[in-house]
Amino acid sequence: MPSTTYQLFRAAVVSKQQITCRYKGLYREICPHVLGLTNDQEQVLSFQFGGLPPSGEWRCMKLDEVTDAAIRNGEWHTGMTHSRPQTCVKDIDVEVDRS
């Protein structure tokens, strides 16, 4: 059964909504893009846009290290296409529809 955090992130991916949370104790503003499992661990590939250089950064996050997660409305952020495939999430459950 997916965790409550996983379910919240899943809803955000499907609806292209931002999430605010703490990861390893640090405040994050992110747009989750890919959600699923890696080695039976819930993980998400997100684009972090708050508190970083203007271009933002991609983040691979283990959901068991995420606290205080909340969905919020706001502009959707994404990064440039990677030159190589993502390796954060091996068994993808859901990913952002880029159309």
C-alpha positions in Angstrom: 0.0 0.0 0.0 1.5 3.4 -1.0 2.3 5.8 1.8 0.3 9.0 2.4 3.2 11.0 1.0 3.3 8.9 -2.1 -0.5 9.4 -2.7 -0.1 13.2 -2.3 2.9 13.2 -4.8 0.9 11.1 -7.2 -2.0 13.5 -7.1 0.4 16.4 -7.8 2.0 14.6 -10.8 -1.3 13.8 -12.4 -2.6 17.4 -12.0 0.8 19.1 -12.5 0.7 20.9 -9.2 3.6 22.2 -7.0 4.6 20.6 -3.7 6.2 22.3 -0.8 7.9 20.0 1.7 11.0 19.3 3.8 13.6 16.9 2.5 16.3 15.8 4.9 15.1 18.8 7.0 15.5 21.4 4.3 12.6 23.4 2.8 11.8 22.6 -0.9 9.5 24.0 -3.5 9.2 21.4 -6.3 7.3 20.1 -9.3 7.2 16.3 -9.2 7.6 14.7 -12.6 8.2 10.9 -12.2 7.0 8.8 -9.3 7.4 5.1 -8.5 9.8 2.6 -6.9 13.5 1.9 -7.0 14.6 -1.2 -5.1 11.1 -1.3 -3.4 11.6 2.2 -2.1 9.2 5.1 -3.0 11.1 7.7 -5.0 10.3 10.8 -7.0 12.2 12.8 -9.6 11.2 16.4 -9.2 12.3 19.8 -10.5 13.2 22.1 -7.6 12.7 25.7 -8.4 12.5 27.5 -5.0 15.7 28.8 -3.3 18.0 27.9 -6.1 19.7 29.5 -9.1 17.0 30.9 -11.5 17.2 27.8 -13.8 16.4 25.4 -10.9 17.7 21.8 -10.4 16.5 18.2 -10.8 16.2 16.3 -7.5 15.9 12.5 -6.9 14.2 12.1 -3.5 13.3 9.2 -1.3 9.8 9.7 -0.1 10.5 8.3 3.4 12.8 11.3 3.9 10.1 13.8 2.9 8.1 15.6 5.7 5.5 18.3 5.8 4.4 17.8 2.2 1.6 19.8 0.8 0.2 20.5 -2.7 -0.2 24.1 -3.7 -1.3 25.9 -6.8 1.2 27.8 -8.9 3.1 27.9 -12.1 4.4 24.5 -13.3 8.2 24.4 -13.5 10.4 22.0 -15.5 14.0 21.8 -16.6 15.6 21.3 -20.0 15.5 17.8 -21.4 18.2 15.5 -20.1 20.9 14.2 -22.4 20.5 10.8 -20.8 17.6 8.9 -19.4 16.6 9.4 -15.8 17.7 6.7 -13.3 16.0 7.9 -10.2 12.8 5.9 -10.6 13.2 2.4 -12.0 9.6 1.1 -11.8 7.6 4.1 -12.9 4.0 4.4 -11.7 3.1 7.8 -13.1 4.9 10.6 -14.9 3.9 14.1 -16.1 2.1 14.3 -19.4 4.3 16.7 -21.3 1.7 17.4 -24.0 
